[in-house]
Amino acid sequence: METQAHLPLNTLIKELILADLRHCQLIFGLEALGLSPLDNHFLGLSNLIAREMGFKTDQELDVFYEIYQSFMEKSTSFSVAPNGAELKQLAKECHEALSLGKH
């Protein structure tokens, strides 16, 4: 994840999505091995991302979470890399899909 002091909002959102994709790779992998229930490791990044992207109503949030979760599930089909390089394009695609879902 980039650590520059002032990132534009869209860049920050993509970095948060990337962080959550990497996190989902880990927790879905643990769950698949029967090592840990998913509820124990929820970060809540999706709530922050939804709020910052302007999803407010229940209907908007339903659309957001449907799109968002579909991308989180896709993360398990990518190789795990130390810097998340394999997931950067997926994070960008997720951001674009969410932006389209908002309008």
C-alpha positions in Angstrom: 0.0 0.0 0.0 1.3 3.4 -0.9 2.2 5.7 2.1 2.4 9.1 0.5 1.1 11.9 2.8 -1.6 13.3 0.5 -3.2 10.9 -1.9 -6.1 12.0 -4.2 -9.3 10.4 -2.9 -9.6 8.0 -5.9 -6.1 6.8 -5.4 -6.7 6.3 -1.7 -9.8 4.3 -2.4 -8.0 2.1 -4.9 -5.2 1.5 -2.2 -7.9 0.6 0.4 -9.5 -1.8 -2.1 -6.1 -3.4 -2.8 -5.5 -3.8 1.0 -8.9 -5.4 1.4 -8.3 -7.7 -1.6 -5.0 -8.9 0.0 -6.7 -9.3 3.3 -9.5 -11.4 1.7 -6.9 -13.7 0.1 -5.7 -14.4 3.6 -8.9 -14.9 5.4 -10.6 -16.9 2.6 -7.5 -19.1 2.4 -7.6 -19.7 6.1 -11.3 -20.4 5.9 -10.7 -22.9 3.1 -8.3 -24.7 5.3 -10.8 -24.7 8.2 -8.4 -22.7 10.4 -10.5 -19.6 11.2 -14.0 -18.3 10.8 -14.3 -15.2 8.6 -16.2 -13.1 11.2 -13.1 -13.0 13.4 -11.1 -11.0 10.9 -13.4 -8.4 9.5 -11.6 -5.1 8.9 -14.5 -2.9 7.9 -12.7 -1.3 5.0 -15.7 -1.8 2.8 -17.8 0.5 5.1 -15.2 3.3 4.9 -14.9 2.9 1.1 -18.7 2.9 0.6 -19.0 6.1 2.7 -16.1 7.9 0.9 -17.5 7.0 -2.5 -20.9 8.4 -1.5 -23.0 5.3 -1.2 -25.7 6.2 1.4 -29.1 4.7 0.9 -29.9 1.1 1.5 -30.4 0.5 -2.2 -27.1 2.1 -3.0 -25.3 0.1 -0.3 -26.9 -3.1 -1.6 -25.4 -2.4 -5.0 -22.1 -1.5 -3.5 -21.7 -4.6 -1.4 -22.9 -6.9 -4.3 -20.1 -5.4 -6.5 -17.5 -5.2 -3.8 -18.0 -8.7 -2.5 -17.8 -10.2 -6.0 -14.3 -8.6 -6.4 -13.2 -9.8 -2.9 -14.1 -13.3 -3.9 -12.1 -13.0 -7.1 -9.0 -12.3 -5.0 -8.7 -16.0 -4.2 -7.9 -16.8 -7.8 -4.8 -14.7 -7.8 -1.3 -15.6 -6.6 -0.3 -14.2 -3.3 2.5 -11.6 -3.7 4.3 -9.6 -1.0 3.3 -6.3 -2.4 -0.1 -7.3 -3.9 1.1 -6.6 -7.4 -1.1 -9.3 -8.8 -4.2 -7.6 -7.4 -3.5 -4.0 -8.5 -5.5 -4.3 -11.7 -8.3 -6.1 -9.9 -8.5 -3.2 -7.4 -8.7 -0.7 -10.3 -11.5 -2.7 -11.9 -13.3 -2.9 -8.6 -13.1 0.9 -8.2 -14.3 1.4 -11.8 -17.3 -1.0 -11.3 -18.2 0.7 -8.0 -18.0 4.1 -9.7 -20.4 2.9 -12.4 -22.7 1.3 -9.9 -23.1 4.6 -8.1 -24.5 6.3 -11.2 
